[in-house]
Amino acid sequence: MSFFSSTPQWHLVSAAPESLEWQSNHMCLMEVAGKKITLARFEDQYFAFAHKCPHASGVMADGFIDATGQVVCPLHRYRFNIKNGRNTSGEGYYLKTYPLERREDGLYVAF
């Protein structure tokens, strides 16, 4: 018998995500259900991904989102697709992404 659920659990991020403390780079570091995540806004959509880069643990919320929607680590400029976390700068690292869902009562993330 397993003690771990394979079904992701949904957690409320914010009832009003537009009023979060967004940085000028359109990202913010959040803690949801004891887990640190980075939230990002790009082209009127919200995205959630790991708070640290898989390469050298740079804080992703300190990076930036380029014009093509790649989130860029502040340490070594590794680039990741904001939608699926795939590395787009040629290295084999993947950035963990989390599904988001906009509901009537707020923004939810699953992990």
C-alpha positions as CSV (number, residue, x, y, z in Angstrom):
1,M,0.0,0.0,0.0
2,S,1.3,3.4,-1.0
3,F,1.3,6.4,1.3
4,F,1.7,8.8,-1.6
5,S,-1.1,9.9,-3.8
6,S,-0.4,9.9,-7.6
7,T,-3.2,12.3,-8.1
8,P,-2.1,15.9,-7.9
9,Q,-3.9,18.1,-5.3
10,W,-5.2,21.5,-6.2
11,H,-4.2,24.4,-3.9
12,L,-5.5,28.0,-3.9
13,V,-2.7,30.4,-4.9
14,S,-4.7,33.6,-4.6
15,A,-8.3,34.8,-4.8
16,A,-7.1,37.8,-6.8
17,P,-3.9,37.0,-8.6
18,E,-3.7,40.4,-10.3
19,S,-3.2,42.0,-6.9
20,L,-0.2,39.8,-5.9
21,E,3.2,41.6,-5.4
22,W,4.4,41.2,-8.9
23,Q,8.0,42.2,-9.7
24,S,8.7,44.4,-12.7
25,N,9.8,41.2,-14.5
26,H,6.2,39.9,-14.2
27,M,7.2,37.1,-11.8
28,C,6.7,36.6,-8.1
29,L,7.9,34.0,-5.6
30,M,5.1,32.3,-3.7
31,E,4.8,29.7,-1.0
32,V,1.7,27.5,-1.5
33,A,1.0,24.5,0.8
34,G,4.6,24.7,2.1
35,K,6.1,24.6,-1.4
36,K,8.0,27.5,-3.0
37,I,7.0,28.2,-6.6
38,T,7.5,30.9,-9.1
39,L,4.4,32.5,-10.7
40,A,4.7,34.3,-13.9
41,R,2.5,36.4,-16.2
42,F,3.0,36.4,-19.9
43,E,0.6,37.4,-22.7
44,D,-2.4,37.6,-20.2
45,Q,-1.7,34.1,-18.9
46,Y,-0.4,32.8,-15.6
47,F,2.3,30.1,-15.3
48,A,3.8,28.2,-12.4
49,F,7.2,26.6,-12.2
50,A,10.0,25.6,-9.8
51,H,11.4,28.4,-7.8
52,K,15.0,27.4,-8.5
53,C,16.8,26.6,-11.7
54,P,17.7,22.9,-12.2
55,H,21.2,23.8,-13.3
56,A,22.7,25.8,-10.4
57,S,19.7,26.7,-8.2
58,G,19.3,30.3,-9.3
59,V,16.1,31.9,-8.1
60,M,13.9,31.9,-11.2
61,A,11.8,34.9,-9.9
62,D,15.0,37.0,-10.1
63,G,15.4,36.2,-13.9
64,F,13.2,37.5,-16.7
65,I,10.9,36.4,-19.4
66,D,12.1,37.2,-22.9
67,A,9.9,38.4,-25.8
68,T,9.3,34.8,-27.0
69,G,8.1,33.5,-23.7
70,Q,11.3,31.9,-22.5
71,V,12.0,32.2,-18.8
72,V,15.6,33.0,-18.2
73,C,17.7,32.0,-15.2
74,P,19.5,35.0,-13.6
75,L,22.8,33.0,-13.0
76,H,23.9,31.5,-16.3
77,R,21.1,32.6,-18.6
78,Y,19.7,29.1,-19.2
79,R,16.4,29.5,-21.0
80,F,13.2,27.4,-20.5
81,N,9.9,27.3,-22.3
82,I,7.5,28.9,-19.9
83,K,4.7,26.5,-20.8
84,N,6.4,23.1,-20.5
85,G,9.8,23.7,-18.9
86,R,11.9,22.4,-21.7
87,N,15.3,23.8,-21.9
88,T,15.7,26.0,-25.1
89,S,19.3,27.0,-24.7
90,G,20.7,23.6,-25.6
91,E,21.4,22.0,-22.3
92,G,19.5,18.9,-21.0
93,Y,17.9,20.4,-18.0
94,Y,14.1,20.7,-17.5
95,L,12.4,23.3,-15.3
96,K,9.5,21.7,-13.3
97,T,6.2,23.3,-14.3
98,Y,2.9,23.0,-12.5
99,P,-0.6,23.2,-13.9
100,L,-2.7,26.3,-13.1
101,E,-6.4,26.6,-13.2
102,R,-8.4,29.9,-13.1
103,R,-11.7,29.3,-11.2
104,E,-14.5,31.5,-10.1
105,D,-12.9,31.9,-6.6
106,G,-9.3,32.3,-7.7
107,L,-6.1,30.8,-9.2
108,Y,-5.2,27.2,-8.2
109,V,-2.0,25.2,-8.7
110,A,-1.7,21.4,-8.7
111,F,1.2,19.4,-7.3
